[in-house]
Amino acid sequence: MTHDSLLTLEERRAKYSVPALEKGLDVLEYLSEQAVPLTQAELARALNRQAGEIFRMLACLESRGYLRREPTTGAYSLTLKLFELSRTHSPYEVLLKAAQPLMRSLAEDLRESCHLSVLHRERVLVLAQEESPKPFRLSVEVGSLHSPLHTTSGRVLLANMTPVDCEDLLTHDLEWRREKPAARTQLLKHLAVIRARGYERAEGERFIGGLDIGVPVGAPASSIKAVLTIATLKEKSGPTLETMLPALKACADVIAVHAGLKPEEEASDAPAAHSSPKI
């Protein structure tokens, strides 16, 4: 074991800190977060730096095409260069590459099927599935589309959207428009419960004997919203959904870190049994 492997995340960051790079990333991330042009003085104040300290960084980012400086106000804004770079790699491909070996390990350890879903055109799209090794198991077709209202995965995704995005999706959902006011109110209250406790569970929602439990993948601010769900069949001897929750959350956290959807220090303290995929 090397000395570096014994260092904490904060110690590694301090040891390998690259101040100039960190300044540049701070600028890009803050402009992305604010989504409005900002002057050199405004950026320096927001980032707690001297105006002259970030002048060369802004000039470099502008010359490389990452920033555009408005001629009248002198304010800086992001160009489309980062978007163009991101388009060379599908975000779902990165997510799948991170998720599949970890999901395989989860399915083998818990002996239950699990699947990964995202929102696609206002529907729940199943991106990947790993099947249980048991002879009787529940299977969800990869590529299939489902209701965001009447699935565990869908409600987790809705609960972790911003209020504005959630409202926009619901107003375009035919099932939502058909619901009575009391049912709408009840669902919105339930989404708040899911958001607070960090998971959703369902029993017999789609068919008798079906059990589902799902957790979000990534931080709430992530541009990509995903959910990891265990789907199984109820037997006389179990299983109990809540007993699988710690391992499910741990797997979702590691997927999020590996896919870049959550910083490592924000991962939960749940058991990290699935931090290393089985090869």
Secondary structure, 3 states (H helix, E strand, C coil): CCCHHHCCHHHHHHHCCCHHHHHHHHHHHHHHHHCCCECHHHHHHHCCCCHHHCHHHHHHHHHCCCEEECCCCCCEEECCHHHHHHCCCCHHHHHHHHHHHHHHHHHHHHCCEEEEEEEECCEEEEEEEECCCCCCCCCCCCCCEECCCCCHHHHHHHHCCCHHHHHHHHHCCHHHHHCCHHHHHHHHHHHHHHHHHCCEEEECCCCCCEEEEEEEECCCCCCCCEEEEEEEECECCECCHHHHHHHHHHHHHHHHHHHCCCCHHHCCCCCCCCCCCCC
